[in-house]
Amino acid sequence: MAVEVTRLENGLTVVTDTMPHLETISVGVWVNTGARHESPRQHGVSHLLEHMAFKGTSRRSARAIAEEIENVGGHLNAHTAHEATAYYARVLKNDLPLAVDLLSDILQHSAFDRDELERERGVVIQEIGQSLDTPDDLVFDHLLEAAYPGQPMGRTILGTIDTVNSFDRDALQGYMDERYHAPGMVLAAAGAVDHAELVALGRERFAALPNRLSNGAEPAAFRGGERREERDLEQAHVALAFEGPAYGDADYYTSQIFSSILGGGMSSRLFQEVREKRGLAYSVFAYSWSFADTGILGVYAGTSPDDLAELMPVVAGEIARMSEDVSEEEAARARAQMKAGLLMGLESSSSRAEQIARQYAVHGRVLPVDEVIGKVDRVDAAAVRRFASRFLSKSAAKPAIAAVGPLEGAGGGLESYDRLAARFA
């Protein structure tokens, strides 16, 4: 694989990873803007804008966009996150010009037709409704709100029914004019791609993008707290989090190894202790999410209300043990899992395109695979134990806790916030 990077005259960065054994190309535009860049009145506009990108331009109707990509057997999609919005396609190698033309059209000439907007507004409101009916997703929305109260990082990506209903064509166009600027965008491709060809296409199709920087996001500050929602469900869904490392933190890879040992697979401590030994939960896992200037690290479990009282002390005990007795065997297994996941991802052009775009956006360069493997290999058991002590001391006094479902049960149900927090202090 050969990574090449070119920055165009208007500030747009073109990044490619050539995989000559493939017959296809994954290509997309990653925009460094997402939910955390929205003001309160704009809450959800990034996501609605992503939906509307496929609903017609000054040159193509929504149907024409769908037919043109599918006429060549390709597909076109997009997604929105807190810090980025991505628009991407996968096509046969000879159809790269069409894919880039479609991407450039939807990102520069969207019509935002009134009738299409009303239809898509309804679709997004249904998506919001679906998320509210999915407690194992909803609990993480509540968790971010508890971790970052009153901040853009703590707001949902989808927005609210009220904010989505408030957006008109001017709001969408205004947000795109405000945020979609060439220096904050990456045109990335992986697969059977020729770098010079993509540079030429990028220069031709995206030349009109503004060459200016967008305003940055409001800094995130992990505060902690809780959000509980009592519901008549079969299971209680509980998520807790401490402040974790940002992307550029020296402990970024250590946090990944930590979460893998704690709850990353069937051999992990939480899976073995909570599910296999005690039968307290069907689903239990640890996670580590990083952002530009913050991160969260924690545990999720779905359990019966009668098992809540026993479950949370067990989880707290396993977290506390991470600073005491992580073994070299556990660290080696977690490193192997992380490296295997990384290397397996390199076999997918779409995964690789997203990875190089994200790395460039975060680090200003694409990280060589050998460099990443080296950083993973340097995380030994002592590093994990040290990290566990660091993150517990940093935010253990005020973790973020969210729960959805029946929270009362035999043995007292879910403990009070103060009592739970005291278990980590």
Buried (B, 14 or more C-beta within 10 A) or exposed (E): BEBBBBEBEBBBBBBBBBBEEBEBBBBBBBBBBBBBBBEEEBBBBBBBBBBBBBBBBEEBBBEEBBEBBEEEEBEBBBBBBBBBBBBBBBBBBEBBBBBBBBBBBBBBEBBBBEEBBEEBBEEBBEBBEEBBEEBBBBBBBBBBBBBBBEBBBBBBBBBBBEBBBBBEBEBBBBBBEBBBBBBBBBBBBBBBBBBEBBBBBBBEBBBEBBEEEBEEBBEBBBBBBBBBBEBEEEBBBBBBBBBBBBBEBEBBBBBBBBBBBBBBBEBBBBBBBBBEEEEBBEBBBBBBBBBBBBBBBBBBBBBBBBBBBBBBEBBBEBBBBBBEEBEEEBBBBBBEBBBEEBEEEBEBBBBBBBBBBBBBBBEEEBBEBEEBBEBBEEBBBEBBBBBBEBBBEEBBEBBBBBBBBBBEBEEEBBBEBEEBBEBBE
